């Protein structure tokens, strides 16, 4: 299996055909979303909510607004009643998204990247810190236990973006870890994501509150621990 290096964030990237839902549109079942054809976006983000219009057609999940892409499946996971993680399936790849509060004066991706690398290596994996389209990223071989009880390795990419008082983490598995064409699709989605920090006071690394489409703001849950990127939580909804 061949691994590859992505270019820096100043390099050109392929676009992916996408679509946008009509602003304010919501089916009777909140787990469904209607997709309409629309131009693609290049991965120059992720964006802060102050940089884009509220009615831009993205899927509103509270702390995140997601681009709507044909064929993509969005799953929300929770701890208790609080949505903590978004999983997006994109043609053989999966992108996990989790937004967090960050200090006003500095980003936290450098130290989080170091912590992830230490965790991977302590669990008998390997990791490379490489330049990517959004800055530094990690390309890791994570140790996993196979169904036969043997130890194997899974390739995982860890993406990170520091914004104004927020941090967005992306965890990539599947085709986008080894195939440049599939990686470009996932990178376009990650770059098209909007983070809604809000004005409330939050401790650094506290998860930003998210909610189901069409529902009101969710309460902030400071007791929710950081999400383990290697463990899948309870799934609560699917959005097509």
N, C-alpha and C positions, 0 to 999 in steps of 0.2 A: 504494500500500500504506500503510495507516494504522498509525502507531505509537501506543502508548498508555502512560500512566503508571499504575503500580500504586499502591495506597494504602500507608500506613505500616504497620508491624508491629502497631499497635494497632487497625487497622481490621478489620471483620468480613470473613470469607472464606467462599466456598462450600465445602461438603464434597464429596468424591467417593466413590462407592460403592467399597468395597474388600473384600478378603478376606485371611484369614490362614491360613498353613499350620499344620498341627498340630505342636506342639513335638516336635522330634526326628525328624520324618518325613523320609525320604530314599528316593527311588526307586533302583533298581539303577543307572540312569544318572545321575551327579551333575549332568548338564546339564539335567535336568528338575525342575520343582517343581510340587507339587499345590496348587491353589488352592481354598479353601473360603470361602463367604460369611461376612462379618463386618462390624461397623460401620466407618464411615469415621473418619478422624482429621483434625482441622483442623490447619493448618500453624502450630503454636505453637513448634516446635522450630527447628532440629535439636536432638536431645537428647544429653546425655552418658550413657554407659553406667551411671553411678551413679544415674540418674534413672528407669530402667525395669528391669523384670524380665528376666532372661536368657531365660526361657521364654515370651516374649510373642508368639511366632509369626512374628517377622521372619526374613528370610533372612540367615543368618550367613555373612559373608565375612571375618571376622577384624576388621580395622580399621573395618569398616562393618557395620551390620545394617539391612537394607532392608525397608520395608513391602511386603507382597505384594498386588498389585493385579491384578484380572482383566484380561487382554489385554495387560498390560505384558510387554515382552521385555527381559531383562537380558543385556548382553554384557560380558564381562571382557576387558581388554586387558593386555598384559604387555611388559616389557623384560627379556629373558632369562627367568628362571624366576620373576620377581617380578611379581605383579599390581599395576599402577600406576593403572588407570583403570576406572571402571564407566560404561557407557553404558546408559541406560534409554530405550526407545522407548515413548511414551505417546500413542497415537491421533493421529499426525501431528506430534508433537513429539519432541524428543530432549533428555534431560538427562544431561550428563556430570558425574560425581562423583569427586572426588579429595580424600582427607583427608591432612592434614599435621600434624606436630608444631609447637608454638608455644611462645613463652616463658611462663614461669609467671606473670609479672606484667603482661603486656600483650598485646593482640591484634595481629594483623598484617594484617587486611583493609584498613585505610586505606592502608598503603604498597603492598600488592599491587595494590589498585585503581588507584593512581597509576601503577604500572609497566605494568599492562595498558593503561591509557589512552594512555600514551606509545608503547607498541608499536603499538597500532591506528593512531594518528595518524601515526607515522613510516612506516607501510606504506600511506599514502594513504587511510586510513579516517577516520571521524568517530565521536565518542563523547560521550554525555551522562551525567553523574553525577546520578542521580535517587533520591528516596526510594522505597523498596519495602517489601514485607511483612516483610522480615527486616532492615531498616535500609537503608543506602545500597547501590545497585547500579549497574551500568553498562549502558546501552543503546547498542549500537555498530552501525555499518555497516562491516563488515569488507571490505576490498578482496579480490576473488577473480578468478582467471583463468577465463574461460568456455571451453567446448569449442571455440569458434570463434577462440580466441586473444585475445578482447577482455577488457577489465577491467570487472568488474561489482562489485556489493556485496551482501553477505549480512547480514541482521539477526541479531544475537547479543545475548543477555542474559547478564551475568556476575553471579552471586549469590555472596555470601560470608557465612560465619557463624563468629565467634570463640567458642570454648568454653574450658573449663579445660584449658590446655596443648595445645590442638588448634585447627586451622582447617580448615573444610570449604569447598571451592570447588565451585560449580555453574556449568556453561555450558549455556545453553538455546538451542536452534535450532528452527526449524519454526513450527507454528501458535501456540505459546505466546509467541512474540515479538510477535504482532500481534493475537491474539484473546483477550479477557479470559476467556472460558469455558475455553479450552484452557490459559491461563496458570494459572487456579485449580487445575486438575488437577495440573500440574507443581509448583506451589508446595506443594500438600498432600503430594506425595511427598517433596519436599525437606525440608519441615518434619517429616515422620514418620521421617526417617532418624536412626539412632543411631550416634554415633561412639565407638569403643572405643579410648581412648588407651593404656591399659596403663601399667605402672609403670616401664618401662625408660627409661634416659636416652637422649634423642634430641636432635639439633641442631635448632634452629628451621628450618622448611620441609622437613625430612626427611619423605618420604612414610611414612605409617603402613602397616605390613605388612598385606596382605590375602591371602586364599587362596580356593580353590574351595570351594563348599559341601560340607560333610561331610569336609573334609580338616583336618589339624592346622595349627598356626600356621606362617606362612611366615617365613623369615629376614628381618631388617631389611637393606636394601640402601642404605647411605649413598652409594654411587657412582651411583645412579640419578638422572639430571638431572630437573629439573622438567618435567612433561608440557606440551607445546605444545598449547593448546586448539584450535588450528586444524588440527592434523595428526592423522589417525586412525592408531593403531598396529595391530600384529597382533592379530587377534581370536582368542581361545582357547576360548571357550565361549559358549553361549546358554542362558538359563534362561527358560522360559515360565511 
